[in-house]
Amino acid sequence: MPTLLVVDDDPAMRALITDIFADEGYSVVTAPSGEAGLQMLKNVQPALIIADVRLPGMNGVTFCQSVHADPQTATIPLVVWSAGSEAAVEHQCHYAAFLSKPFDIDKLIQIVARYSRSTDHNVI
């Protein structure tokens, strides 16, 4: 079963995404900040990371750059979302897909299915 890492400071969003993807057959781990997400990546190598761009402390762009700078995590696809525009992050962060909030859940499910198929990592 593929594992997803969800990095978002909103507990309701983390719970919603966890519920949706658990029903889709994924194992989901969550982190409330970019720093916590990087810590989580020391123990789990997910098939895909979903991250909010606007996070307290380390923002989503810096989190994304940190993920790609580490050879252990550089190949993990990232899906980023934001209430802001894609233009604000597209040249700062390499990601597989961008979603504007609010987003369509079915579209997110399709994106996750597409990008998590190519990798199936588990706990290290």
BALOBA-1460 file (C-alpha; in Angstrom, 3 decimals):
// residues 124
<rec num="1" residu="m" x="0.000" y="0.000" z="0.000"/>
<rec num="2" residu="p" x="1.517" y="3.352" z="-1.036"/>
<rec num="3" residu="t" x="2.240" y="5.872" z="1.694"/>
<rec num="4" residu="l" x="1.438" y="9.573" z="1.392"/>
<rec num="5" residu="l" x="2.895" y="12.387" z="3.481"/>
<rec num="6" residu="v" x="0.529" y="15.336" z="3.969"/>
<rec num="7" residu="v" x="2.114" y="18.569" z="5.227"/>
<rec num="8" residu="d" x="-0.472" y="21.175" z="6.207"/>
<rec num="9" residu="d" x="-0.912" y="23.353" z="9.279"/>
<rec num="10" residu="d" x="-4.706" y="22.947" z="9.228"/>
<rec num="11" residu="p" x="-5.687" y="19.911" z="11.350"/>
<rec num="12" residu="a" x="-9.071" y="19.660" z="9.609"/>
<rec num="13" residu="m" x="-7.372" y="19.503" z="6.190"/>
<rec num="14" residu="r" x="-4.941" y="16.827" z="7.398"/>
<rec num="15" residu="a" x="-7.851" y="14.786" z="8.794"/>
<rec num="16" residu="l" x="-9.904" y="15.187" z="5.601"/>
<rec num="17" residu="i" x="-7.052" y="14.104" z="3.333"/>
<rec num="18" residu="t" x="-6.216" y="11.198" z="5.648"/>
<rec num="19" residu="d" x="-9.827" y="9.973" z="5.558"/>
<rec num="20" residu="i" x="-10.146" y="10.328" z="1.789"/>
<rec num="21" residu="f" x="-6.938" y="8.492" z="0.959"/>
<rec num="22" residu="a" x="-7.348" y="5.811" z="3.622"/>
<rec num="23" residu="d" x="-10.613" y="4.982" z="1.835"/>
<rec num="24" residu="e" x="-8.640" y="4.864" z="-1.443"/>
<rec num="25" residu="g" x="-6.220" y="2.291" z="0.015"/>
<rec num="26" residu="y" x="-3.312" y="4.545" z="0.967"/>
<rec num="27" residu="s" x="-1.401" y="4.754" z="4.211"/>
<rec num="28" residu="v" x="-1.261" y="8.418" z="5.225"/>
<rec num="29" residu="v" x="1.165" y="10.141" z="7.584"/>
<rec num="30" residu="t" x="0.843" y="13.828" z="8.383"/>
<rec num="31" residu="a" x="2.919" y="16.744" z="9.591"/>
<rec num="32" residu="p" x="1.729" y="20.197" z="10.754"/>
<rec num="33" residu="s" x="4.768" y="22.099" z="9.443"/>
<rec num="34" residu="g" x="7.609" y="21.945" z="6.959"/>
<rec num="35" residu="e" x="10.068" y="21.209" z="9.742"/>
<rec num="36" residu="a" x="7.926" y="18.334" z="11.014"/>
<rec num="37" residu="g" x="7.573" y="17.066" z="7.444"/>
<rec num="38" residu="l" x="11.349" y="16.915" z="7.015"/>
<rec num="39" residu="q" x="11.641" y="15.063" z="10.342"/>
<rec num="40" residu="m" x="8.984" y="12.585" z="9.165"/>
<rec num="41" residu="l" x="11.011" y="11.933" z="6.001"/>
<rec num="42" residu="k" x="13.832" y="10.544" z="8.149"/>
<rec num="43" residu="n" x="11.587" y="7.564" z="9.021"/>
<rec num="44" residu="v" x="9.172" y="7.289" z="6.100"/>
<rec num="45" residu="q" x="9.788" y="7.500" z="2.377"/>
<rec num="46" residu="p" x="6.353" y="8.133" z="0.901"/>
<rec num="47" residu="a" x="5.292" y="7.472" z="-2.668"/>
<rec num="48" residu="l" x="4.101" y="11.087" z="-2.813"/>
<rec num="49" residu="i" x="4.093" y="14.253" z="-0.708"/>
<rec num="50" residu="i" x="1.167" y="16.676" z="-0.576"/>
<rec num="51" residu="a" x="2.107" y="20.058" z="0.909"/>
<rec num="52" residu="d" x="0.521" y="23.430" z="1.491"/>
<rec num="53" residu="v" x="2.558" y="26.373" z="0.220"/>
<rec num="54" residu="r" x="1.616" y="28.550" z="3.186"/>
<rec num="55" residu="l" x="2.986" y="26.962" z="6.333"/>
<rec num="56" residu="p" x="4.126" y="28.520" z="9.607"/>
<rec num="57" residu="g" x="7.887" y="28.718" z="10.055"/>
<rec num="58" residu="m" x="9.383" y="26.970" z="7.034"/>
<rec num="59" residu="n" x="7.019" y="27.737" z="4.168"/>
<rec num="60" residu="g" x="5.996" y="25.184" z="1.560"/>
<rec num="61" residu="v" x="8.441" y="26.477" z="-1.056"/>
<rec num="62" residu="t" x="11.399" y="26.056" z="1.310"/>
<rec num="63" residu="f" x="10.063" y="22.628" z="2.321"/>
<rec num="64" residu="c" x="9.835" y="21.640" z="-1.359"/>
<rec num="65" residu="q" x="13.367" y="22.880" z="-2.042"/>
<rec num="66" residu="s" x="14.678" y="20.962" z="0.995"/>
<rec num="67" residu="v" x="13.002" y="17.745" z="-0.167"/>
<rec num="68" residu="h" x="14.580" y="18.057" z="-3.613"/>
<rec num="69" residu="a" x="18.008" y="18.977" z="-2.218"/>
<rec num="70" residu="d" x="18.248" y="15.694" z="-0.285"/>
<rec num="71" residu="p" x="19.317" y="12.721" z="-2.452"/>
<rec num="72" residu="q" x="17.211" y="10.395" z="-0.249"/>
<rec num="73" residu="t" x="13.987" y="12.278" z="-1.052"/>
<rec num="74" residu="a" x="14.730" y="14.148" z="-4.295"/>
<rec num="75" residu="t" x="12.737" y="11.758" z="-6.497"/>
<rec num="76" residu="i" x="9.541" y="11.791" z="-4.426"/>
<rec num="77" residu="p" x="6.798" y="13.596" z="-6.385"/>
<rec num="78" residu="l" x="5.274" y="16.643" z="-4.689"/>
<rec num="79" residu="v" x="1.754" y="17.952" z="-5.063"/>
<rec num="80" residu="v" x="1.451" y="21.479" z="-3.698"/>
<rec num="81" residu="w" x="-1.654" y="23.498" z="-2.987"/>
<rec num="82" residu="s" x="-2.314" y="27.078" z="-2.071"/>
<rec num="83" residu="a" x="-5.032" y="29.683" z="-1.823"/>
<rec num="84" residu="g" x="-2.601" y="31.878" z="-3.785"/>
<rec num="85" residu="s" x="-1.678" y="31.671" z="-7.429"/>
<rec num="86" residu="e" x="0.568" y="29.095" z="-9.033"/>
<rec num="87" residu="a" x="2.642" y="31.899" z="-10.551"/>
<rec num="88" residu="a" x="3.870" y="32.769" z="-7.056"/>
<rec num="89" residu="v" x="5.599" y="29.378" z="-6.665"/>
<rec num="90" residu="e" x="6.090" y="27.814" z="-10.103"/>
<rec num="91" residu="h" x="9.684" y="29.022" z="-10.567"/>
<rec num="92" residu="q" x="10.709" y="28.453" z="-6.950"/>
<rec num="93" residu="c" x="9.659" y="24.858" z="-6.411"/>
<rec num="94" residu="h" x="9.777" y="21.747" z="-8.587"/>
<rec num="95" residu="y" x="6.450" y="19.929" z="-8.181"/>
<rec num="96" residu="a" x="4.426" y="17.312" z="-10.024"/>
<rec num="97" residu="a" x="1.127" y="19.184" z="-9.709"/>
<rec num="98" residu="f" x="-0.317" y="22.394" z="-8.272"/>
<rec num="99" residu="l" x="-3.846" y="22.767" z="-6.936"/>
<rec num="100" residu="s" x="-5.567" y="26.032" z="-6.054"/>
<rec num="101" residu="k" x="-7.632" y="26.041" z="-2.868"/>
<rec num="102" residu="p" x="-10.437" y="25.257" z="-2.770"/>
<rec num="103" residu="f" x="-9.744" y="22.264" z="-4.981"/>
<rec num="104" residu="d" x="-11.768" y="19.416" z="-6.410"/>
<rec num="105" residu="i" x="-11.275" y="16.239" z="-4.347"/>
<rec num="106" residu="d" x="-11.752" y="13.997" z="-7.401"/>
<rec num="107" residu="k" x="-8.997" y="15.879" z="-9.228"/>
<rec num="108" residu="l" x="-6.675" y="15.416" z="-6.231"/>
<rec num="109" residu="i" x="-7.456" y="11.680" z="-6.157"/>
<rec num="110" residu="q" x="-6.615" y="11.408" z="-9.875"/>
<rec num="111" residu="i" x="-3.354" y="13.324" z="-9.454"/>
<rec num="112" residu="v" x="-2.284" y="11.225" z="-6.471"/>
<rec num="113" residu="a" x="-3.135" y="7.997" z="-8.311"/>
<rec num="114" residu="r" x="-1.109" y="9.101" z="-11.346"/>
<rec num="115" residu="y" x="2.028" y="10.157" z="-9.473"/>
<rec num="116" residu="s" x="2.061" y="7.557" z="-6.690"/>
<rec num="117" residu="r" x="1.845" y="4.630" z="-9.142"/>
<rec num="118" residu="s" x="5.442" y="4.983" z="-10.270"/>
<rec num="119" residu="t" x="6.819" y="4.601" z="-6.742"/>
<rec num="120" residu="d" x="5.767" y="2.530" z="-3.779"/>
<rec num="121" residu="h" x="8.007" y="3.327" z="-0.823"/>
<rec num="122" residu="n" x="7.354" y="2.224" z="2.729"/>
<rec num="123" residu="v" x="8.835" y="2.864" z="6.131"/>
<rec num="124" residu="i" x="12.627" y="2.935" z="5.917"/>
